[in-house]
Amino acid sequence: MLYQRILTAIPLAAFVCWIIFFQPTSVFFYFVLFIVLISAYEWARLSAVQNIYIRGGYALLITATAWSMQQYAADYVPWSILIAVMWWFSITFYLKFAKPKSASSDLKLDKLLVAFLVLPAAALAMQKIHAFQAGPYIQGSALLFYALSLVWVADIGAYFAGKKFGKNKLAPNISPGKTKEGLLGAVITTTLYTLAATFYFDLDRDRAIMLVMLSVIVTFISVTGDLYISFLKREAGLKDSGNILPGHGGMLDRVDSVLAAMPVFLLGFSWWIYSGIL
């Protein structure tokens, strides 16, 4: 299983880096829309939509919503991102004590509606970050890579800290493997990573401090994204959201943390560091 995960991860990571660093924002956005399309299809599956054609239509509708907002309703994009951020923070407290219901085949309309909040907002947030530029050091491609790698670094820190020191469960009803010690390890690693990033981005002291604070918040909210998709899977009685990525499961299994982290990163960066990004 580990060998298969590595074989999938290496070319996938290389392709994502190529898209981020060597393609214009327009091309990058269509790549993100493709991810949204697959994620929405899997989301419909987790919401107990049985008919594959209805799943496909639902996925197309969400993808079209994200594309239409970027093309024709740019003034409403900040509101979409703000609402998604508010939703992610509110669901954080719920997931701490939530107990997933027994798996059933009943259609979950509330969860289908949630996807219209979070999937387009994440896509639009990444598009905004990729298009941003402020001076020679803060370019959109590098900033987006930093934001995404912040999630990856958090995962690595949580994994090793949890494996070495993990004793106290973070959300035992949803994800028994996650521990408070793992979360602390994630915060420490992302803080150190961000301190290095502040030198790369050539930030002054005040902005550097704000970026470190933002990285801590993004780390916490990325765990919320992971837990929420785990919550959906438990209520659906499924181990993975899909099987499109050998060794990894579905697309949602890979982007769950990113869905929550990107809108929060964009909003925080816009409010605290550079206002012109949003």
Contacts in CASP RR format, 6 or more apart in sequence:
PFRMAT RR
TARGET T0000
AUTHOR 0000-0000-0000
METHOD contacts of the structure
MODEL  1
MLYQRILTAIPLAAFVCWIIFFQPTSVFFYFVLFIVLISAYEWARLSAVQ
NIYIRGGYALLITATAWSMQQYAADYVPWSILIAVMWWFSITFYLKFAKP
KSASSDLKLDKLLVAFLVLPAAALAMQKIHAFQAGPYIQGSALLFYALSL
VWVADIGAYFAGKKFGKNKLAPNISPGKTKEGLLGAVITTTLYTLAATFY
FDLDRDRAIMLVMLSVIVTFISVTGDLYISFLKREAGLKDSGNILPGHGG
MLDRVDSVLAAMPVFLLGFSWWIYSGIL
1 247 0 8 1.000
4 246 0 8 1.000
4 247 0 8 1.000
5 247 0 8 1.000
5 248 0 8 1.000
7 246 0 8 1.000
8 245 0 8 1.000
8 246 0 8 1.000
8 247 0 8 1.000
8 248 0 8 1.000
9 248 0 8 1.000
12 245 0 8 1.000
16 148 0 8 1.000
17 145 0 8 1.000
19 27 0 8 1.000
19 28 0 8 1.000
19 31 0 8 1.000
20 28 0 8 1.000
20 130 0 8 1.000
20 141 0 8 1.000
20 144 0 8 1.000
20 145 0 8 1.000
20 148 0 8 1.000
21 141 0 8 1.000
21 145 0 8 1.000
23 31 0 8 1.000
25 127 0 8 1.000
25 130 0 8 1.000
25 131 0 8 1.000
28 126 0 8 1.000
28 127 0 8 1.000
28 130 0 8 1.000
29 70 0 8 1.000
29 123 0 8 1.000
29 126 0 8 1.000
29 127 0 8 1.000
29 130 0 8 1.000
32 123 0 8 1.000
32 126 0 8 1.000
32 127 0 8 1.000
33 63 0 8 1.000
33 66 0 8 1.000
33 67 0 8 1.000
33 123 0 8 1.000
35 123 0 8 1.000
35 251 0 8 1.000
35 255 0 8 1.000
36 62 0 8 1.000
36 63 0 8 1.000
36 66 0 8 1.000
36 119 0 8 1.000
36 120 0 8 1.000
36 122 0 8 1.000
36 123 0 8 1.000
37 59 0 8 1.000
37 60 0 8 1.000
37 62 0 8 1.000
37 63 0 8 1.000
38 59 0 8 1.000
38 244 0 8 1.000
38 250 0 8 1.000
38 251 0 8 1.000
39 119 0 8 1.000
39 251 0 8 1.000
39 252 0 8 1.000
39 255 0 8 1.000
39 259 0 8 1.000
40 56 0 8 1.000
40 58 0 8 1.000
40 59 0 8 1.000
40 61 0 8 1.000
40 62 0 8 1.000
40 63 0 8 1.000
40 115 0 8 1.000
40 119 0 8 1.000
41 55 0 8 1.000
41 56 0 8 1.000
41 58 0 8 1.000
41 59 0 8 1.000
42 241 0 8 1.000
42 242 0 8 1.000
42 250 0 8 1.000
42 251 0 8 1.000
42 252 0 8 1.000
43 59 0 8 1.000
43 111 0 8 1.000
43 112 0 8 1.000
43 115 0 8 1.000
43 119 0 8 1.000
43 232 0 8 1.000
43 241 0 8 1.000
43 252 0 8 1.000
44 54 0 8 1.000
44 55 0 8 1.000
44 56 0 8 1.000
44 58 0 8 1.000
44 59 0 8 1.000
44 112 0 8 1.000
44 115 0 8 1.000
45 55 0 8 1.000
45 236 0 8 1.000
45 238 0 8 1.000
45 241 0 8 1.000
45 242 0 8 1.000
46 111 0 8 1.000
46 229 0 8 1.000
46 232 0 8 1.000
46 233 0 8 1.000
46 235 0 8 1.000
46 236 0 8 1.000
46 238 0 8 1.000
46 241 0 8 1.000
46 252 0 8 1.000
47 107 0 8 1.000
47 108 0 8 1.000
47 109 0 8 1.000
47 111 0 8 1.000
47 112 0 8 1.000
47 115 0 8 1.000
47 232 0 8 1.000
47 236 0 8 1.000
48 104 0 8 1.000
48 105 0 8 1.000
48 106 0 8 1.000
48 107 0 8 1.000
48 108 0 8 1.000
48 236 0 8 1.000
49 55 0 8 1.000
49 58 0 8 1.000
49 107 0 8 1.000
49 112 0 8 1.000
50 105 0 8 1.000
58 112 0 8 1.000
62 115 0 8 1.000
62 116 0 8 1.000
62 119 0 8 1.000
62 120 0 8 1.000
65 116 0 8 1.000
65 120 0 8 1.000
66 119 0 8 1.000
66 120 0 8 1.000
66 123 0 8 1.000
66 124 0 8 1.000
69 76 0 8 1.000
69 77 0 8 1.000
69 80 0 8 1.000
69 120 0 8 1.000
69 124 0 8 1.000
70 77 0 8 1.000
70 124 0 8 1.000
70 127 0 8 1.000
77 124 0 8 1.000
77 128 0 8 1.000
77 278 0 8 1.000
78 278 0 8 1.000
80 120 0 8 1.000
80 121 0 8 1.000
80 124 0 8 1.000
81 121 0 8 1.000
81 124 0 8 1.000
81 125 0 8 1.000
81 128 0 8 1.000
81 263 0 8 1.000
81 266 0 8 1.000
81 267 0 8 1.000
81 278 0 8 1.000
82 267 0 8 1.000
83 117 0 8 1.000
83 121 0 8 1.000
84 117 0 8 1.000
84 118 0 8 1.000
84 121 0 8 1.000
84 122 0 8 1.000
84 263 0 8 1.000
85 121 0 8 1.000
85 263 0 8 1.000
85 264 0 8 1.000
85 267 0 8 1.000
87 114 0 8 1.000
87 117 0 8 1.000
87 118 0 8 1.000
88 118 0 8 1.000
88 221 0 8 1.000
88 224 0 8 1.000
88 225 0 8 1.000
88 260 0 8 1.000
88 263 0 8 1.000
88 264 0 8 1.000
89 221 0 8 1.000
91 224 0 8 1.000
91 228 0 8 1.000
92 220 0 8 1.000
92 221 0 8 1.000
92 224 0 8 1.000
95 171 0 8 1.000
95 174 0 8 1.000
95 224 0 8 1.000
95 227 0 8 1.000
95 228 0 8 1.000
95 231 0 8 1.000
96 171 0 8 1.000
97 173 0 8 1.000
98 171 0 8 1.000
98 173 0 8 1.000
98 174 0 8 1.000
98 231 0 8 1.000
99 173 0 8 1.000
100 173 0 8 1.000
100 174 0 8 1.000
100 231 0 8 1.000
100 234 0 8 1.000
100 235 0 8 1.000
101 235 0 8 1.000
103 234 0 8 1.000
103 235 0 8 1.000
103 236 0 8 1.000
103 237 0 8 1.000
103 238 0 8 1.000
104 235 0 8 1.000
108 235 0 8 1.000
111 232 0 8 1.000
118 259 0 8 1.000
118 260 0 8 1.000
118 263 0 8 1.000
119 259 0 8 1.000
121 263 0 8 1.000
122 255 0 8 1.000
122 258 0 8 1.000
122 259 0 8 1.000
122 260 0 8 1.000
122 262 0 8 1.000
122 263 0 8 1.000
125 262 0 8 1.000
125 263 0 8 1.000
125 265 0 8 1.000
125 266 0 8 1.000
126 144 0 8 1.000
126 262 0 8 1.000
128 266 0 8 1.000
128 277 0 8 1.000
128 278 0 8 1.000
129 140 0 8 1.000
129 143 0 8 1.000
129 144 0 8 1.000
129 147 0 8 1.000
129 262 0 8 1.000
129 265 0 8 1.000
129 266 0 8 1.000
129 269 0 8 1.000
129 277 0 8 1.000
130 140 0 8 1.000
130 141 0 8 1.000
130 143 0 8 1.000
130 144 0 8 1.000
131 140 0 8 1.000
132 138 0 8 1.000
132 139 0 8 1.000
132 140 0 8 1.000
132 143 0 8 1.000
132 274 0 8 1.000
132 276 0 8 1.000
132 277 0 8 1.000
133 139 0 8 1.000
133 140 0 8 1.000
134 274 0 8 1.000
134 276 0 8 1.000
134 277 0 8 1.000
137 200 0 8 1.000
137 201 0 8 1.000
137 202 0 8 1.000
138 201 0 8 1.000
138 202 0 8 1.000
138 274 0 8 1.000
142 200 0 8 1.000
142 201 0 8 1.000
143 201 0 8 1.000
143 269 0 8 1.000
146 197 0 8 1.000
146 201 0 8 1.000
147 218 0 8 1.000
147 261 0 8 1.000
147 262 0 8 1.000
147 265 0 8 1.000
147 266 0 8 1.000
148 258 0 8 1.000
148 262 0 8 1.000
149 193 0 8 1.000
150 190 0 8 1.000
150 193 0 8 1.000
150 194 0 8 1.000
150 215 0 8 1.000
150 218 0 8 1.000
150 219 0 8 1.000
150 222 0 8 1.000
150 261 0 8 1.000
150 265 0 8 1.000
151 218 0 8 1.000
151 222 0 8 1.000
151 257 0 8 1.000
151 258 0 8 1.000
151 261 0 8 1.000
153 186 0 8 1.000
153 189 0 8 1.000
153 190 0 8 1.000
153 193 0 8 1.000
154 186 0 8 1.000
154 187 0 8 1.000
154 189 0 8 1.000
154 190 0 8 1.000
154 218 0 8 1.000
154 219 0 8 1.000
154 222 0 8 1.000
154 223 0 8 1.000
154 257 0 8 1.000
155 186 0 8 1.000
155 257 0 8 1.000
156 189 0 8 1.000
157 182 0 8 1.000
157 185 0 8 1.000
157 186 0 8 1.000
157 188 0 8 1.000
157 189 0 8 1.000
158 178 0 8 1.000
158 182 0 8 1.000
158 183 0 8 1.000
158 185 0 8 1.000
158 186 0 8 1.000
158 223 0 8 1.000
159 182 0 8 1.000
160 185 0 8 1.000
161 181 0 8 1.000
161 182 0 8 1.000
161 184 0 8 1.000
161 185 0 8 1.000
161 186 0 8 1.000
161 188 0 8 1.000
161 189 0 8 1.000
162 179 0 8 1.000
162 181 0 8 1.000
162 182 0 8 1.000
162 185 0 8 1.000
165 179 0 8 1.000
165 181 0 8 1.000
165 182 0 8 1.000
166 179 0 8 1.000
166 180 0 8 1.000
166 181 0 8 1.000
166 182 0 8 1.000
167 179 0 8 1.000
167 181 0 8 1.000
168 179 0 8 1.000
168 180 0 8 1.000
168 181 0 8 1.000
169 176 0 8 1.000
169 177 0 8 1.000
169 178 0 8 1.000
169 179 0 8 1.000
169 180 0 8 1.000
170 178 0 8 1.000
170 179 0 8 1.000
170 180 0 8 1.000
170 182 0 8 1.000
170 183 0 8 1.000
170 223 0 8 1.000
171 178 0 8 1.000
171 227 0 8 1.000
174 227 0 8 1.000
174 230 0 8 1.000
174 231 0 8 1.000
174 234 0 8 1.000
175 226 0 8 1.000
175 227 0 8 1.000
175 230 0 8 1.000
178 223 0 8 1.000
178 226 0 8 1.000
178 227 0 8 1.000
183 219 0 8 1.000
183 220 0 8 1.000
183 223 0 8 1.000
186 219 0 8 1.000
186 223 0 8 1.000
187 216 0 8 1.000
187 219 0 8 1.000
187 220 0 8 1.000
190 215 0 8 1.000
190 216 0 8 1.000
190 218 0 8 1.000
190 219 0 8 1.000
191 212 0 8 1.000
191 215 0 8 1.000
191 216 0 8 1.000
193 215 0 8 1.000
194 211 0 8 1.000
194 212 0 8 1.000
194 215 0 8 1.000
195 208 0 8 1.000
195 212 0 8 1.000
197 211 0 8 1.000
198 207 0 8 1.000
198 208 0 8 1.000
198 211 0 8 1.000
198 212 0 8 1.000
201 211 0 8 1.000
203 211 0 8 1.000
203 273 0 8 1.000
207 272 0 8 1.000
207 273 0 8 1.000
210 272 0 8 1.000
210 273 0 8 1.000
211 269 0 8 1.000
211 272 0 8 1.000
211 273 0 8 1.000
213 272 0 8 1.000
214 265 0 8 1.000
214 268 0 8 1.000
214 269 0 8 1.000
214 272 0 8 1.000
214 273 0 8 1.000
217 264 0 8 1.000
217 268 0 8 1.000
218 261 0 8 1.000
218 264 0 8 1.000
218 265 0 8 1.000
221 260 0 8 1.000
221 261 0 8 1.000
221 264 0 8 1.000
222 257 0 8 1.000
222 258 0 8 1.000
222 260 0 8 1.000
222 261 0 8 1.000
223 257 0 8 1.000
224 260 0 8 1.000
225 256 0 8 1.000
225 257 0 8 1.000
225 259 0 8 1.000
225 260 0 8 1.000
225 261 0 8 1.000
226 256 0 8 1.000
226 257 0 8 1.000
228 256 0 8 1.000
228 260 0 8 1.000
229 241 0 8 1.000
229 252 0 8 1.000
229 253 0 8 1.000
229 256 0 8 1.000
229 259 0 8 1.000
230 256 0 8 1.000
232 241 0 8 1.000
233 239 0 8 1.000
233 240 0 8 1.000
233 241 0 8 1.000
240 249 0 8 1.000
240 250 0 8 1.000
240 253 0 8 1.000
241 249 0 8 1.000
241 250 0 8 1.000
241 251 0 8 1.000
241 252 0 8 1.000
241 253 0 8 1.000
242 249 0 8 1.000
242 250 0 8 1.000
242 251 0 8 1.000
242 252 0 8 1.000
242 253 0 8 1.000
243 249 0 8 1.000
243 250 0 8 1.000
244 250 0 8 1.000
244 251 0 8 1.000
245 251 0 8 1.000
245 253 0 8 1.000
245 254 0 8 1.000
248 254 0 8 1.000
266 277 0 8 1.000
266 278 0 8 1.000
267 278 0 8 1.000
269 277 0 8 1.000
270 276 0 8 1.000
270 277 0 8 1.000
270 278 0 8 1.000
END
